[in-house]
Amino acid sequence: MFIVLFAVIFLILLLGLWYLFLRFRKIFSRGIDPKTLSKKEKTRCSVLAAVPVVIMTVLCVVRPYIFIIPLLHLILIWMILECVSGLIEKYLLGKNEKKKKMPFWLTGALALLITGVYMSIAYYLAVHVVETRYEIHTKKDVPALRIALIADSHLGACFDGEGFAEHMKTIEEQKPDLLVISGDFVDDDSKRKDMVRAVQALGEMDLPYGVFYVPGNHDVGYGNSRDFTYEEMLDEMARNHVMVLEDEVVELGSGYYLLGRKDRSMERMDISDLNQDLDPDRFLIVLNHQPNDYKAEEAAGCDLVLSGHTHGGQMFPIRPIGELIGANDATYGVKKKGNTTFIVTSGIADWAIPYKSGTISEYCLIDVIPDET
C-alpha cells in the first residue's frame, strides 16, 4: 500500500515539475511561443526555467516534509489560475486582439503569492498552539474536575523537547487536576534527546492527580529509524511518574474512573470487558487515541471519551473526504451520543509536515461540572 502511494506521489511530482518548467519557460520567453524563437533563445529560456525547478527539486529531496506540500500547492494553484485566465480571455475580454491576452507573468506571480500566503498561514496554524475549553455537565454526584488534554505531539515535527516543555508550563498555569495524553506522543522521526526532555517536562508538572498517557499508532513506530524504542520511552515515563494506561483503569479520588485503552492498531480488550466491574455511579473518562469505537463506548456507559489522531483533518480537503468515507467516527470537536460525550482534539502539533489548514493546534481544558439537584 505504501509503495503504491509513494509511486503515485512521485509520479504526480514529476508531472508537476514538468508543468512548472513549461510555465517558467513561458515567463522567460515573455509569453512568446517557443516555436517562434531562435535556437539560442530557446536554450536560454529553457536553462533559466530549469533553475527554479532544479532548486525546488533539491529542496524536496533534502527536506521533503517541509517543501513537498508547498510545491504541490503551487502546482495546483497555478493550474487553477491558468484555467481561470483562459476562461477570462475567451469570454470576458472581448474581441479586441490587444485585450485577449492577459500579461504572460500574471498567473505565475499570483500562484507564487497565493501559495506563499496560504502556506505561511498553514505553518502558523500548525506551530501556534491555542487553548480550547469545554464544559461537560453531569448529573452524577461527583466533585468538579478540570482535565487538560493533549494528543499528537509527534515530537520534532513542530517543536523539540524544549518547545514541548514550554507548552507544558502554559498548561500547568491553567491549574488542571490532571493532564491526559491521548496518543502519538512521538513518531518515527522523533529523537531520543527530545523524547527524554519532553518526558522530564511531564514529570516536572505539579498536578493533583498527575499525568496519564495512552499509546497511539505512531508511538510504537513503523520501523527502526529512530534512536529509541517504545519500551525505552515507557521506561522513561515510569522514571518521571507518568502513568501509562494500556487497557487499564485507575481511580481519581472518590468520584471518577480513568480508563486508558491501547490503540486500535494493537491487540486490545473490548471496552465492555474493561469497564464491566466498575461502579456505574462514578464518572467514567476514557482515553482512546483513535475516535473509532463510539458505538461500543456509548453502549458500555462511558461518560466522556477523549481522542486525537485525526489532527482535525490537518490539511484541506482531508477532513471532508475523511468524513465522507467514514474514516473516523468524528474528526474534530465535541459530539454527544446518548449519555456519552466524545471530544476529539486536533492535536498540539502535527504529523511530519508543519502545516495545518482549516484547523488549529491546541491543548484542551475540559471542566466536568456536576449539575445541582
Sequence and secondary structure as in RCSB ss.txt:
>XXXX:A:sequence
MFIVLFAVIFLILLLGLWYLFLRFRKIFSRGIDPKTLSKKEKTRCSVLAAVPVVIMTVLCVVRPYIFIIPLLHLI
LIWMILECVSGLIEKYLLGKNEKKKKMPFWLTGALALLITGVYMSIAYYLAVHVVETRYEIHTKKDVPALRIALI
ADSHLGACFDGEGFAEHMKTIEEQKPDLLVISGDFVDDDSKRKDMVRAVQALGEMDLPYGVFYVPGNHDVGYGNS
RDFTYEEMLDEMARNHVMVLEDEVVELGSGYYLLGRKDRSMERMDISDLNQDLDPDRFLIVLNHQPNDYKAEEAA
GCDLVLSGHTHGGQMFPIRPIGELIGANDATYGVKKKGNTTFIVTSGIADWAIPYKSGTISEYCLIDVIPDET
>XXXX:A:secstr
 HHHHHHHHHHHHHHHHHHHHHHHHHHHTTT  GGGS HHHHHHHHHHHHHHHHHHHHHHHHSHHHHHHHHHHHH
HHHHHHHHHHHHHHHHTS S HHHHS  TTHHHHHHHHHHHHHHHHHHHHHH EEEEEEEEEE SS   EEEEEE
    TTSS  HHHHHHHHHHHHTT  SEEEEES S  TT  HHHHHHHHHHHHT   SSEEEEE  HHHH SSS 
SSS HHHHHHHHHHTTEEE SSEEEEETTTEEEEE   TTS    HHHHSTTS TTSEEEEE SSS  HHHHHHT
T SEEEE SSGGGSSTTHHHHHHHHTSSS SSEEEEETTEEEEE   SS SSS   SSS EEEEEEEEEE   
